[in-house]
Amino acid sequence: MPTRIRRTRDDRRLADLRAQGAAGIDPDRSAVVDPERFERVLGRVRAELDLPQGFPAEVLAAADRAAAAPDLPSVDWTDLPFLTVDPPASTDLDQAMHLARRGSGFRVHYAIADVPAFVRPGSPVDEEARRRGQTLYSPDGRVPLHPPVLSEGAASLLPDSTAPAFVWVIDLDADGRTVGAEVVRALVRSRARYDYEQVQHEVDAGTAPEPLRLLREIGELRADLERERGGATLPLPDQEVVEHPDGYELRLRPPVPSEDWNAQISLMTGMAAAQIMLDGGVGILRTLPAPDDRTIARFRRQALALGVAWPGGAAHADVLRSLDATEPRHLALLHGSTALFRGAGYTPFDDGALPALREQAAVAAPYAHVTAPLRRLVDRFGLATCEALCRGVAVPDWVREALPTLPGLMAASDRLAGALERAVVDAAEAALLADRLGEELEAVVVDADDDGAAGLLQVLAPPVLARATGRGLEPGATVRARLTVADPVERQVRFEVG
């Protein structure tokens, strides 16, 4: 089964890789890495990072018991025909949705896996999840947050299976604005399963059932609202390392619009959750500070130096959305834009003492992680907080006690996930080029030192991002670069220009 290296929206490496993926590269261009060589490197990466190898016996036993005896809700909404939209072959399904018209607007039922129904506070499964923080992804197998009997079985919102869920009921007006939101624990049953390409194909062909047509309609309305409030998220291609019949493939997967429609439902839910927490005076937000004036001024200078238009009065988000990523100068500016999105973290609060920083700058609104509890630890606590606040009861003590600890746990987990992703991609790039020393490859300079003697290149085919030395390197320039180092063991690639 192909395994994608997944990344969060605000990870700097993600921005780098998305920027390189946005180049004018044929998405069908890819290359295959020798499996034996690469698997040895992946084994070394796992050992270096001390990744967990399976689950302790007591955790597996506790998960089996929990799967057999969950804390089920009394509300039954199995009559609603939910559907899921996920990457192909995914089995840890966090979300399912039911979309319908409501007068001139819409009603969204968004079911999120009810992990607290299975994971008791202080249980072996809970303690192990706190140690792990999130599911980690590698081409040779993932390291899950929860044992598969839960994450891919009893707690997953699999088609034709009844499961407990936190169901968000979100009402929207005709413009897609949220006019009401609450979350209810209920039993749900998914009826249909789609992947992004299937959704896109059916919508484009005019054969999509109404829920998928509404997904597009709502998703596009929400994207318009994101632009209106100054959001700056960019749906650019991902670089992936996936299994291939002949080994491991390094490729660029261009997104389809249905991915952004689906993401907008999740973003909308996270924004609703943040508002419920702020109104209730307790919770944990996903925050990102807005770039300061100096950073924006530097980005503006970069744009002007590269010949990219910056209309009078335009915000940096407007400029980012205007970029044509097939243009080398714009590609260089996309790389430079990563400086605008630094400092993401989790901000807990309690007893009505609201934090000074409340917004996620890329979303341009208060935002909370509540839509992926099978794969991310913090979501479980956010969901339990919102459900209690919506019922008008006290937030559970086990949640409040954990809130101050979650930023540290998630930060450590994010660092490990980032190190794994960097190591895997760097190793794949080096392995792919190991037999091509001395060759010259076409590349775009996406960053350069002030003296032009060193910089960062985006090689066009295969899709590799690497350091280079040379003379007179200028961001946005297209160059011929000679490969001088490609070491899969040390995970290093270097080029010389000129």
C-alpha positions in Angstrom: 0.0 0.0 0.0 1.5 3.4 -0.9 2.4 5.3 2.2 2.5 9.1 2.0 4.9 11.2 4.1 2.3 13.5 5.6 3.0 17.0 6.8 1.2 19.7 8.8 0.2 23.0 7.2 2.6 25.2 9.2 5.8 23.0 9.1 8.6 24.9 7.5 9.9 21.9 5.7 6.4 21.4 4.3 6.5 24.9 2.9 9.9 24.2 1.3 8.7 21.0 -0.2 5.4 22.5 -1.4 7.3 25.3 -3.0 9.6 22.9 -4.8 6.6 20.9 -5.8 5.0 24.0 -7.3 7.7 24.3 -9.9 6.8 23.7 -13.6 7.5 20.0 -13.2 5.6 17.3 -15.0 3.8 15.5 -12.2 4.3 12.3 -14.1 8.1 12.7 -13.8 9.3 10.5 -11.0 12.1 8.1 -10.2 12.4 4.8 -8.3 14.9 4.2 -5.5 16.5 0.8 -5.2 14.5 -0.9 -2.4 17.3 -2.8 -0.8 19.6 0.2 -0.5 16.8 2.5 0.7 15.4 0.1 3.3 18.8 -0.2 4.9 18.9 3.6 5.1 15.3 3.7 6.5 16.3 1.2 9.2 19.2 3.4 10.2 16.8 6.4 10.4 14.5 4.5 12.6 17.3 3.5 14.9 18.8 7.0 15.0 15.5 8.5 15.9 14.6 5.7 18.4 11.2 5.2 16.9 8.9 2.9 18.8 8.8 -0.7 17.5 5.3 -1.9 18.0 3.3 -1.5 21.3 4.0 -3.0 24.7 2.0 -6.1 25.5 0.0 -4.3 28.3 -1.0 -1.5 25.9 -2.2 -4.0 23.3 -4.2 -5.9 26.0 -5.8 -2.7 27.2 -6.7 -1.7 23.6 -8.3 -5.1 23.1 -10.4 -4.6 26.2 -11.4 -1.1 25.2 -12.4 -2.1 21.7 -14.7 -4.7 23.2 -16.3 -2.4 25.8 -16.4 1.3 24.7 -18.3 4.0 26.5 -21.1 4.4 23.9 -23.3 7.6 23.6 -27.1 7.4 24.0 -27.8 9.4 20.9 -28.3 7.4 17.7 -27.7 9.2 14.4 -27.1 6.0 12.3 -30.0 7.0 10.1 -27.9 9.9 8.6 -26.0 8.7 5.5 -22.5 9.8 6.3 -19.6 9.5 3.8 -15.9 9.7 4.1 -13.3 11.3 1.9 -9.7 10.2 2.4 -6.5 9.1 0.6 -6.9 5.7 -1.1 -6.5 2.7 1.2 -6.6 4.7 4.4 -8.0 2.8 7.3 -7.6 5.2 10.2 -10.6 7.3 9.3 -11.0 10.3 11.6 -13.9 12.1 9.8 -17.2 11.4 8.1 -19.6 14.0 6.8 -23.3 14.5 5.9 -24.1 17.7 4.0 -27.5 19.1 3.3 -29.3 22.3 2.3 -31.0 24.2 5.0 -33.2 27.0 3.6 -30.9 29.3 1.6 -27.9 27.9 3.5 -26.5 24.6 4.6 -26.2 22.2 7.5 -23.0 20.2 8.0 -22.9 17.1 10.2 -19.2 16.4 10.6 -18.5 13.2 12.6 -15.1 12.9 14.3 -13.8 9.6 15.8 -14.7 9.4 19.5 -11.3 8.3 20.9 -12.3 9.1 24.5 -15.0 6.4 24.2 -12.1 3.9 24.1 -9.2 5.5 25.8 -9.7 6.0 29.5 -7.6 8.6 31.3 -4.6 7.0 33.0 -5.0 3.7 31.1 -2.0 2.1 29.4 -3.3 3.2 26.0 -3.6 6.8 27.2 -0.1 6.8 28.7 1.4 5.4 25.5 -0.4 7.9 23.4 1.0 10.8 25.5 4.4 9.4 25.0 3.9 9.3 21.2 2.0 12.5 20.5 1.0 11.7 16.9 1.1 9.0 14.2 4.5 9.1 12.4 4.7 8.2 8.7 7.5 6.5 6.8 7.5 4.7 3.5 8.4 1.4 5.2 5.5 1.6 7.7 3.9 4.1 10.0 4.2 4.4 13.8 0.6 4.8 15.0 -0.6 6.9 17.9 -3.0 4.1 19.0 -2.9 0.4 18.5 -4.5 -0.7 15.2 -7.4 -2.5 16.9 -8.6 1.0 17.8 -7.2 3.3 15.1 -7.9 1.1 12.2 -10.8 -0.9 13.8 -13.2 -0.1 16.5 -12.7 3.7 16.7 -12.3 4.3 13.0 -15.2 5.6 11.0 -15.1 2.8 8.5 -17.9 2.3 5.9 -20.8 0.1 7.0 -19.6 0.1 10.6 -21.4 1.7 13.5 -19.0 3.7 15.7 -19.3 6.5 18.4 -18.4 10.0 17.2 -18.3 13.6 18.2 -20.7 15.0 15.7 -20.3 18.7 14.8 -23.6 20.2 13.7 -22.6 23.4 11.9 -25.2 25.7 10.2 -24.1 28.0 7.4 -25.8 30.9 5.6 -26.0 31.2 1.9 -22.5 32.7 1.8 -21.0 29.8 3.8 -20.6 31.8 7.0 -21.1 29.9 10.3 -24.3 30.9 12.0 -24.5 28.1 14.6 -22.3 25.3 15.8 -22.4 22.6 18.5 -20.9 19.1 19.0 -22.9 16.0 20.2 -21.7 12.5 21.0 -23.6 10.1 18.9 -23.5 6.7 17.1 -22.9 7.1 13.4 -22.7 4.8 10.4 -20.8 5.7 7.2 -22.5 4.6 4.0 -20.0 5.5 1.3 -16.2 5.9 1.0 -14.5 8.1 -1.5 -10.9 9.2 -2.2 -10.1 12.7 -3.5 -9.7 11.6 -7.2 -13.1 9.9 -7.1 -14.8 12.9 -5.8 -13.1 15.1 -8.4 -14.0 12.8 -11.2 -17.6 12.5 -10.3 -18.0 16.3 -9.7 -16.3 17.1 -13.0 -18.3 14.5 -14.9 -21.6 15.8 -13.5 -22.4 12.4 -12.0 -21.7 13.3 -8.3 -24.5 12.7 -5.7 -25.8 15.8 -3.9 -23.5 15.5 -0.9 -20.4 15.7 -3.1 -21.9 18.6 -5.1 -22.5 20.3 -1.8 -18.9 19.6 -0.7 -17.7 21.6 -3.7 -20.2 24.4 -3.2 -19.5 24.8 0.5 -15.7 24.3 0.0 -15.6 27.0 -2.6 -17.6 29.4 -0.4 -15.4 28.8 2.5 -12.3 29.3 0.4 -13.8 32.7 -0.7 -14.2 33.6 3.0 -10.6 32.5 3.7 -9.4 35.0 1.1 -11.7 37.7 2.5 -10.4 37.4 6.0 -6.7 37.3 4.8 -5.9 33.6 5.1 -2.8 32.5 3.4 -2.9 28.7 3.1 -1.8 27.4 -0.3 -2.9 24.1 -1.8 0.4 23.2 -3.5 1.7 19.8 -4.5 3.3 17.5 -2.0 6.5 15.6 -2.4 6.0 12.0 -1.6 8.1 8.9 -1.0 5.9 5.9 -1.6 6.2 2.2 -2.2 6.5 1.1 -5.8 6.6 -2.4 -7.4 10.3 -1.8 -8.2 11.3 -0.1 -5.0 10.4 3.3 -3.5 9.3 6.2 -5.7 10.1 9.9 -5.2 7.3 11.9 -6.9 5.3 15.1 -6.8 1.5 14.6 -6.4 -0.4 17.7 -7.6 -3.5 18.3 -5.5 -7.0 18.2 -6.9 -9.6 20.8 -5.9 -11.5 18.3 -3.9 -8.7 18.2 -1.4 -9.2 21.9 -0.6 -13.0 21.5 -0.4 -12.5 18.8 2.1 -9.8 20.8 4.0 -12.2 23.7 4.2 -14.7 21.6 6.2 -12.0 20.7 8.7 -10.8 24.3 8.9 -14.4 25.5 9.5 -14.8 22.9 12.3 -11.5 23.9 13.9 -12.6 27.6 13.9 -15.9 26.7 15.4 -14.1 24.7 18.1 -11.8 27.6 18.9 -14.7 30.0 19.3 -16.6 27.6 21.7 -13.4 27.3 23.8 -12.9 31.0 23.9 -16.5 31.6 24.8 -16.2 29.0 27.6 -12.9 30.3 28.9 -11.1 26.9 28.7 -9.4 24.9 26.0 -6.3 24.7 23.8 -5.8 26.6 20.5 -3.4 26.0 17.6 -1.7 29.4 17.3 0.6 31.0 14.8 1.8 34.7 15.3 1.3 37.0 12.4 4.6 38.0 10.7 6.0 41.2 12.1 6.5 44.4 10.0 10.2 43.6 9.5 9.5 40.2 8.1 6.8 41.4 5.8 9.1 44.3 4.6 11.8 41.7 3.8 9.4 39.6 1.9 8.2 42.6 -0.1 11.8 43.5 -0.9 12.3 39.9 -2.1 9.2 40.2 -4.3 10.3 43.5 -5.9 13.9 42.2 -6.4 12.5 39.2 -8.2 10.2 41.4 -10.4 7.0 40.1 -8.8 4.2 42.7 -8.7 3.1 44.0 -5.3 0.0 46.2 -5.9 -0.5 49.2 -3.7 -2.4 48.2 -0.6 -2.1 44.5 -1.2 -1.4 42.2 1.8 1.3 39.5 1.7 -1.5 36.9 1.5 -2.8 38.5 -1.6 0.6 38.4 -3.2 1.1 34.8 -2.3 -2.2 33.8 -3.9 -1.3 35.7 -7.1 1.9 33.7 -7.6 2.3 31.5 -10.7 4.3 28.6 -9.3 5.4 27.5 -12.8 7.5 30.7 -13.0 11.0 30.3 -11.5 11.0 33.8 -10.0 7.7 33.0 -8.3 9.0 29.7 -7.1 11.9 31.5 -5.4 9.5 33.8 -3.7 7.4 30.9 -2.5 10.5 29.5 -0.9 11.2 32.8 0.7 7.6 33.0 2.1 8.4 30.3 4.7 9.7 33.1 6.9 6.1 34.4 7.2 4.9 31.3 8.9 7.1 30.6 11.8 6.3 30.1 15.5 3.3 27.7 15.4 2.4 26.2 18.7 -0.4 25.2 21.1 -1.8 27.7 23.6 -3.8 26.3 26.5 -6.0 28.5 28.8 -8.4 27.9 31.7 -10.5 29.7 34.3 -11.5 32.4 31.8 -8.0 33.7 31.4 -7.9 34.1 27.6 -4.5 34.1 26.0 -3.0 37.2 24.3 -2.3 35.2 21.1 -5.5 33.6 19.9 -5.2 33.4 16.1 -3.5 31.0 13.7 -2.2 33.6 11.2 -2.3 31.3 8.2 -6.0 30.7 8.9 -6.5 34.3 9.9 -8.8 33.3 12.8 -8.8 31.5 16.1 -8.4 27.8 15.4 -8.1 24.5 17.2 -7.1 21.0 16.3 -10.1 18.8 16.8 -10.5 16.7 13.6 -7.8 14.0 13.8 -7.9 12.4 17.2 -6.9 8.9 15.9 -3.6 10.5 14.6 -3.0 13.5 16.9 -3.1 13.5 20.7 -4.2 17.1 21.3 -7.5 16.6 19.4 -8.9 14.2 22.0 -8.8 16.9 24.7 -10.2 19.6 22.4 -13.1 17.5 21.5 -13.9 16.6 25.1 -13.7 20.3 26.0 -16.1 21.4 23.3 -18.6 18.7 24.0 -18.8 19.5 27.7 -19.1 23.2 27.0 -21.9 22.6 24.5 -23.8 20.5 27.1 -23.3 23.2 29.7 -21.4 20.9 32.1 -18.0 21.1 33.7 -15.0 20.2 31.5 -13.7 16.9 32.8 -10.8 17.1 35.3 -8.7 14.8 33.2 -8.9 17.3 30.4 -8.1 20.4 32.5 -5.2 18.6 34.2 -3.7 17.7 30.9 -4.0 21.1 29.2 -0.7 22.6 30.5 1.2 19.5 29.5 0.0 19.3 25.9 2.1 22.0 24.3 5.3 20.3 25.4 4.1 16.8 24.4 3.0 18.0 21.0 6.2 20.1 20.4 8.4 17.1 21.1 6.2 14.9 18.8 6.3 17.6 16.1 10.1 17.7 16.3 10.3 14.0 15.9 7.9 14.0 13.0 9.8 16.7 11.3 13.1 14.9 11.8 11.7 11.7 10.3 10.2 13.5 7.3 13.4 15.4 6.6 15.5 12.2 7.0 13.3 10.2 4.7 13.1 12.8 1.9 16.8 13.6 2.2 17.7 9.8 2.0 15.4 9.3 -1.0 16.9 12.2 -2.8 20.4 11.0 -2.1 19.7 7.4 -3.0 18.0 8.5 -6.2 21.1 10.4 -7.3 23.8 8.2 -6.0 24.7 6.8 -9.4 24.7 10.1 -11.2 27.7 11.8 -9.7 29.2 14.3 -12.2 26.1 14.8 -14.2 24.7 18.2 -14.9 21.0 18.7 -14.1 18.7 21.7 -14.8 17.6 23.6 -11.6 16.1 26.8 -10.3 17.9 28.8 -7.6 15.3 29.3 -4.9 17.6 30.9 -2.3 21.1 32.4 -2.3 23.6 33.8 0.2 24.2 37.5 0.0 27.5 37.0 -1.9 26.0 34.6 -4.3 28.6 31.9 -3.5 26.1 29.3 -2.1 22.4 28.7 -2.3 19.5 26.3 -2.5 18.5 24.6 -5.7 15.3 23.1 -6.9 16.3 20.4 -9.4 13.5 20.0 -11.9 13.8 16.3 -12.7 14.0 14.3 -10.4 12.3 16.6 -7.9 15.2 17.3 -5.5 15.9 20.3 -3.2 19.6 20.6 -2.4 22.4 23.0 -1.5 24.9 24.3 -4.1 28.0 26.3 -4.3 28.9 28.6 -7.2 29.4 32.1 -8.3 26.8 34.8 -8.8 23.8 32.6 -7.7 20.6 34.6 -7.9 17.2 33.6 -6.7 14.9 32.8 -9.6 17.7 32.0 -12.0 17.6 28.7 -14.1 21.0 27.0 -14.0 22.9 23.8 -15.0 24.2 22.3 -11.8 26.8 19.5 -11.5 26.2 16.8 -8.9 29.2 16.5 -6.6 27.8 14.6 -3.5 25.0 12.1 -3.2 25.4 10.0 0.0 22.3 8.1 1.0 23.9 6.9 4.3 24.7 10.5 5.4 21.6 11.8 3.6 23.5 14.5 1.8 23.2 16.0 -1.7 25.4 18.8 -3.1 25.8 20.6 -6.4 28.2 23.0 -8.0 27.1 25.7 -10.4 29.5 27.2 -13.0 
